[in-house]
Structure formats: structure tokens, C-alpha cells
Amino acid sequence: MNWHEVVNDRLGDTPIAATWCPLAGTGVVYERTIGGEESTFGVSGALWRDSLVLFDRKTHTYWSQVSGTAISGPLRGATL
């Protein structure tokens, strides 16, 4: 996880994103369904409040890895 920081996978029928921020030492797993549709996540390369920022590949919204809250983009304010 230190090299990839996010893995898009499935737990049974549930799509998940397993995330890891080596800087903050936080590992969090989210269901990666947004508005009823499956999404995939990547690492933006940005930091917010000393932890990594994810982005969803469909809307390019930026998400806090720690809180699962959309911090920038069309879904700002939404939560995973």
C-alpha cells in the first residue's frame, strides 16, 4: 500500500476502495458507490490537512482520504 495508496476492489458484491496514507498513517476502507453508481478512485498527488487526497475518475471530485468527504469538485460536501 505504500506504493499505490488506493486499491479498488470488491468485498463480495460491494465495490470498495482500500486506502492508505503513509504520511498520516491512516488506513480507511470506503464503499465506492457514489449516487448509486460504482466509481473508481485514484491518488491525486495533493495533500489536504496533512493527508492524501483521492479523486474519483468519473467526476474528478477530490476526496479527503481521512474523512471520506468531497473537498473540491462537482460533489463537494458529499461523503463516502
SERO-4910 file (N, C-alpha, C, O; in steps of 0.05 Angstrom, whole numbers):
BEGIN
 pado doro    nc1    nc2    nc3   cac1   cac2   cac3    cc1    cc2    cc3    oc1    oc2    oc3
  Met    A     17    -24      0      0      0      0     17     25      0      8     46     -9
  Asn    A     42     24     10     59     48     10     64     58    -19     68     82    -23
  Trp    A     63     41    -39     68     49    -66     43     58    -81     44     76    -98
  His    A     20     46    -75     -4     51    -91    -24     69    -76    -38     85    -89
  Glu    A    -26     66    -50    -43     83    -33    -73     79    -36    -88     86    -17
  Val    A    -82     69    -58   -111     62    -61   -114     38    -78   -100     35    -99
  Val    A   -131     19    -70   -137     -5    -85   -167     -6    -89   -182     -7    -69
  Asn    A   -176     -7   -113   -204    -10   -120   -209    -40   -122   -197    -54   -138
  Asp    A   -228    -50   -106   -232    -79   -104   -261    -84    -98   -278    -66    -99
  Arg    A   -268   -109    -92   -295   -117    -84   -293   -134    -59   -274   -149    -55
  Leu    A   -313   -130    -42   -317   -147    -18   -344   -160    -23   -365   -148    -17
  Gly    A   -344   -185    -33   -369   -197    -42   -380   -181    -66   -366   -178    -86
  Asp    A   -404   -171    -64   -416   -156    -85   -412   -125    -81   -421   -109    -98
  Thr    A   -399   -118    -60   -396    -90    -53   -369    -79    -64   -348    -89    -57
  Pro    A   -370    -58    -81   -346    -45    -90   -333    -29    -68   -347    -12    -55
  Ile    A   -307    -33    -63   -294    -18    -42   -268     -5    -52   -257    -13    -72
  Ala    A   -259     15    -38   -233     27    -42   -218     25    -15   -227     37      5
  Ala    A   -197     10    -15   -179      7      8   -158     28      5   -143     28    -15
  Thr    A   -155     46     24   -137     69     22   -117     69     45   -122     59     66
  Trp    A    -93     80     39    -72     82     58    -57    108     54    -49    114     31
  Cys    A    -53    124     75    -37    148     73    -12    144     91    -14    144    115
  Pro    A     11    140     78     35    135     94     44    160    111     56    156    132
  Leu    A     37    183    102     44    208    116     29    209    143     40    215    164
  Ala    A      2    205    141    -15    207    165    -16    180    180    -25    179    203
  Gly    A     -9    158    167    -11    132    179    -40    123    182    -47    109    201
  Thr    A    -57    131    163    -85    124    164    -93    105    142    -87    109    119
  Gly    A   -106     83    150   -118     65    131   -148     65    134   -158     62    156
  Val    A   -162     69    112   -191     71    113   -202     56     88   -191     57     67
  Val    A   -225     42     92   -238     28     70   -265     41     67   -281     45     86
  Tyr    A   -271     48     41   -297     61     35   -312     44     14   -299     31     -3
  Glu    A   -338     44     16   -354     34     -7   -352     55    -29   -356     78    -24
  Arg    A   -346     46    -53   -341     65    -74   -364     68    -93   -362     68   -118
  Thr    A   -388     70    -81   -412     76    -95   -420    105    -90   -422    114    -67
  Ile    A   -423    121   -111   -429    149   -109   -455    154   -124   -457    149   -148
  Gly    A   -476    163   -110   -501    168   -122   -513    143   -135   -526    145   -156
  Gly    A   -508    120   -123   -519     95   -133   -502     83   -156   -509     61   -166
  Glu    A   -481     96   -164   -464     85   -186   -436     79   -176   -425     94   -160
  Glu    A   -425     57   -186   -398     49   -178   -378     68   -190   -380     76   -214
  Ser    A   -358     75   -175   -336     92   -184   -310     80   -177   -308     61   -162
  Thr    A   -289     90   -189   -262     81   -182   -246    106   -173   -251    128   -182
  Phe    A   -227    101   -156   -212    123   -144   -182    121   -151   -171     99   -156
  Gly    A   -170    144   -152   -141    146   -156   -130    166   -135   -145    178   -120
  Val    A   -103    168   -135    -90    187   -117    -83    212   -133    -71    210   -154
  Ser    A    -91    235   -122    -88    260   -137    -59    271   -137    -52    286   -154
  Gly    A    -44    263   -116    -17    275   -113    -18    299    -95      3    310    -88
  Ala    A    -42    308    -88    -45    331    -70    -47    322    -41    -54    298    -36
  Leu    A    -43    340    -22    -47    335      6    -67    356     16    -69    378      7
  Trp    A    -83    347     36   -103    365     49   -103    358     78   -108    335     85
  Arg    A    -97    377     95    -95    373    124    -76    350    130    -82    332    146
  Asp    A    -53    350    117    -31    331    121    -38    302    114    -26    284    125
  Ser    A    -57    298     97    -62    270     87    -69    271     57    -75    292     46
  Leu    A    -68    248     45    -71    247     16   -100    253      7   -119    251     23
  Val    A   -101    261    -18   -127    268    -30   -132    248    -52   -116    244    -70
  Leu    A   -156    235    -51   -164    217    -72   -181    232    -93   -190    254    -87
  Phe    A   -184    221   -117   -203    232   -136   -219    210   -148   -208    188   -152
  Asp    A   -244    215   -154   -259    194   -168   -257    199   -198   -257    222   -207
  Arg    A   -254    178   -213   -248    180   -241   -272    189   -259   -268    197   -282
  Lys    A   -296    188   -247   -320    195   -263   -324    226   -262   -328    238   -283
  Thr    A   -323    238   -238   -329    267   -236   -304    284   -231   -306    308   -232
  His    A   -282    271   -225   -257    284   -218   -259    301   -193   -245    321   -189
  Thr    A   -278    294   -176   -281    307   -150   -257    297   -132   -249    274   -134
  Tyr    A   -247    315   -115   -226    309    -96   -238    302    -70   -257    315    -60
  Trp    A   -228    280    -57   -239    269    -32   -217    267    -11   -195    259    -17
  Ser    A   -224    274     13   -206    271     36   -203    241     42   -224    227     45
  Gln    A   -179    230     43   -175    202     50   -183    196     78   -194    174     84
  Val    A   -179    215     96   -185    210    125   -215    210    130   -225    193    145
  Ser    A   -229    230    120   -258    233    127   -277    222    106   -300    217    112
  Gly    A   -268    218     81   -286    209     60   -304    230     50   -325    225     39
  Thr    A   -297    256     55   -313    278     47   -302    291     21   -278    293     18
  Ala    A   -320    298      3   -312    311    -21   -304    340    -14   -320    355     -4
  Ile    A   -279    347    -21   -269    373    -13   -267    393    -36   -264    417    -31
  Ser    A   -269    383    -61   -268    401    -84   -280    387   -108   -277    362   -111
  Gly    A   -294    402   -125   -306    390   -149   -336    389   -148   -348    400   -130
  Pro    A   -348    376   -168   -377    376   -170   -392    364   -147   -415    371   -142
  Leu    A   -379    345   -132   -393    332   -110   -384    343    -83   -389    330    -62
  Arg    A   -373    367    -82   -363    379    -57   -384    377    -35   -407    385    -40
  Gly    A   -376    367    -11   -394    365     11   -406    337     14   -416    330     35
  Ala    A   -405    321     -7   -416    293     -6   -396    276     11   -373    284     15
  Thr    A   -406    254     21   -389    236     37   -392    207     26   -412    199     16
  Leu    A   -370    193     30   -370    164     22   -381    148     45   -383    124     43
***
